[in-house]
Amino acid sequence: MYICHVCGFNKLDEPPWGDDGKTASFSICSCCGVEFGYEDATEKGLINYRDKWLNNGAKWFNESKRPESWDVQEQLKRINFR
């Protein structure tokens, strides 16, 4: 499993930026809804998207994928903040 660098969700089926870390997959994170390669193409875009997601209540994009005991603060610990 792979980790979303926007929200820290650790159950992505494929790497958000390919095996080389440079090729966007354009897939969607089930948790925050970011489209890899579009909204996260720059560091500023990534931070803006994360801030918007958090400020809107950290709602799940695909609620059916949400773990029962989900904790946004624990999930965010999986990513590096700048």
C-alpha positions in Angstrom: 0.0 0.0 0.0 1.1 3.6 -0.6 0.6 6.8 1.3 -1.0 10.0 0.1 1.4 12.9 0.6 -1.5 15.3 1.0 -3.5 13.6 3.8 -1.4 10.6 4.9 -4.0 8.0 3.9 -1.9 4.8 3.8 -4.1 2.5 1.7 -3.5 3.7 -1.8 -3.5 0.9 -4.4 -0.7 2.5 -6.5 2.0 5.1 -6.0 0.6 8.6 -6.4 3.7 9.7 -8.4 4.7 6.4 -10.0 7.5 4.0 -9.1 10.0 6.7 -10.1 8.4 9.3 -7.8 8.1 11.7 -10.8 5.4 10.4 -13.0 1.9 11.4 -11.8 -0.7 8.6 -11.8 -3.7 11.0 -12.0 -5.5 8.7 -9.6 -7.7 10.0 -6.8 -7.1 9.6 -3.1 -10.1 7.9 -1.5 -9.7 10.1 1.6 -9.0 13.7 0.6 -9.9 13.5 -3.0 -6.7 14.9 -4.4 -6.0 14.1 -8.1 -2.3 13.1 -8.1 -0.5 15.2 -10.7 -3.0 18.0 -10.8 -3.8 19.6 -7.4 -0.5 18.4 -5.9 1.8 19.2 -8.9 3.6 21.9 -6.9 4.4 22.2 -3.2 2.2 25.3 -2.9 -0.7 23.4 -4.6 -0.3 20.4 -2.2 -0.3 22.7 0.9 -3.3 24.7 -0.4 -5.2 21.5 -1.1 -4.4 20.0 2.3 -5.4 23.3 4.0 -8.6 23.5 2.1 -9.4 19.8 2.9 -8.7 20.3 6.6 -10.6 23.6 6.8 -13.6 22.0 5.3 -13.7 19.3 8.0 -11.4 16.7 6.5 -14.3 15.0 4.9 -13.8 11.7 3.1 -14.0 11.7 -0.7 -15.1 8.1 -0.8 -16.8 7.5 2.6 -17.0 3.7 1.9 -13.2 3.5 2.2 -13.1 5.2 5.6 -11.8 2.9 8.4 -14.2 2.6 11.4 -11.7 4.0 13.9 -10.3 6.7 11.6 -8.4 9.6 13.3 -7.3 12.5 11.1 -4.5 13.5 13.6 -3.0 10.1 13.5 -3.2 9.9 9.8 -1.5 13.3 9.3 1.5 12.0 11.3 2.4 9.9 8.3 3.3 13.0 6.2 5.9 15.7 6.4 4.6 19.2 7.0 6.6 22.2 5.7 
